[in-house]
Amino acid sequence: MSKWMEMEKKYYMPTFQRMPVVLVRGQGARVWDEAGREYLDFIGGLAVNSLGHCHPVVARALAEQGQTLTQTSNLLYSVPQVQLAQLLVENSCADKAFFVNSGTEANEGAVKLARRYGHLHLDGAFEVITTFGSFHGRSLAMTAATGQKRFQEPYAPMPSGFVNVEANSIEALKKATTKQTCAVMLEPIQAEGGVIVPPEGYLKQVRDWCDRSGILLILDEIQTGVGRLGSLFGYQLYGIEPDIFTMAKGMGGGVPIGAFLAKTRADVFKAGEHGTTFGGNPLACAVSHAVMEYVLKYDVVGNAQRMGTYLASCLSDLKAGCPSIVEVRGRGLLWAIEFDRDMGEAVMLGCIEKGLLVNKLKPNAVRLIPPLIITRQDVDQAVTALREVIVR
Ligand SMILES: *Cc1c(COP(=O)(O)O)cnc(C)c1O
């Protein structure tokens, strides 16, 4: 065990099951550990490092804004904040943006916005329907929104106002909708919950149901946004538009920032009804603006789409040659490989030996969420390593 691992054990709360690697440097899709060993990074900071590690655009924006103005509070106007809001609004279905510091906080804001809408337009309705297997964050409220017992039980009782229903079932949603319901909140693809791709037509049916019931549709695009699925936002794949959506992971290129955005209909906050000290600070917004501008200008989404298609075909070949793989599923650059037994840990550790980082998603599955700037050679290298590990 390295000195850093020992110190972590001594000084850090033991909530993470760490992979046995201490990373000290990154460049593009590659990272290096303390012994100088190189890894191809198919975790990418959990879908955060959209442009890979230490992209020059990120490094430059950090340095420039760091020497100009980093934090002002939201008592004053902020140029990078307004610029980023404009860029996101002009490139999405939303009309207004609000910036926070994490995904969890973005979802909290979205739910507060939906509750305000319920107070103002739905006779005080406050309940938000979410699905089993979803993941919406780690605050108490977002733990209640997250439809997974293992996250909720250690902290019972849960805050009220959330109803978890069966995923990908329009009937379950309909049954759970009452006069108290103000919104439905979903991930376009359940990511942490297992990379569960909804059946054809489901999101359209949900959109129709929300319209018919007069309630809001919130999409949690924290993992799926910013090109991850091969479209700038996940909702574009399904031919629908949410009333509110959230984003975070990929938008800062590694710098913490989150956002919730709304259409005019749902843009109901008044002065003083929501706030944040750090959210929307010039440093994070300038970096995110640089990242988003780069993503749009250099068709990073197109690369994610093309590499996603290539990865999909390589994974399907991999499955054909590996009887222990029962399913490969995903879209764009978000994939899960599921095995017929609990070999996720062994595959994750075997990949480390081969110089590849993958995420153990479940006891019997691993997840691939590489940076959006990967090349065909990177895909080939990753799939070769996976094959060697899985078939041995
Ligand atoms: C990661 C994630 C969150 C939580 O984001 P944090 O930045 O960890 O708070 C919420 N929803 C989805 C879909 C996520 O993938």
The ligand as a Tripos MOL2 file, in Angstrom:
@<TRIPOS>MOLECULE
LIG
   15    15     1     0     0
SMALL
NO_CHARGES

@<TRIPOS>ATOM
      1 C1        -23.6800   12.3750  -10.7780 C.3       1 LIG1
      2 C2        -25.1470   12.5670  -10.8780 C.ar      1 LIG1
      3 C3        -25.8490   13.3640   -9.9620 C.ar      1 LIG1
      4 C4        -25.1800   13.9920   -8.7590 C.3       1 LIG1
      5 O1        -24.1910   14.9180   -9.1110 O.3       1 LIG1
      6 P1        -23.1130   15.3770   -8.0190 P.3       1 LIG1
      7 O2        -22.2930   16.4010   -8.7510 O.co2     1 LIG1
      8 O3        -22.3570   14.1810   -7.6050 O.co2     1 LIG1
      9 O4        -23.8670   16.0050   -6.9020 O.co2     1 LIG1
     10 C5        -27.2070   13.5330  -10.1560 C.ar      1 LIG1
     11 N1        -27.8520   12.9740  -11.2070 N.ar      1 LIG1
     12 C6        -27.2000   12.2240  -12.1110 C.ar      1 LIG1
     13 C7        -27.9620   11.6580  -13.2700 C.3       1 LIG1
     14 C8        -25.8360   11.9730  -11.9740 C.ar      1 LIG1
     15 O5        -25.2120   11.1860  -12.8650 O.3       1 LIG1
@<TRIPOS>BOND
     1     1     2 1
     2     2     3 ar
     3     2    14 ar
     4     3     4 1
     5     3    10 ar
     6     4     5 1
     7     5     6 1
     8     6     7 2
     9     6     8 1
    10     6     9 1
    11    10    11 ar
    12    11    12 ar
    13    12    13 1
    14    12    14 ar
    15    14    15 1
@<TRIPOS>SUBSTRUCTURE
     1 LIG1         1 GROUP 0 **** ****
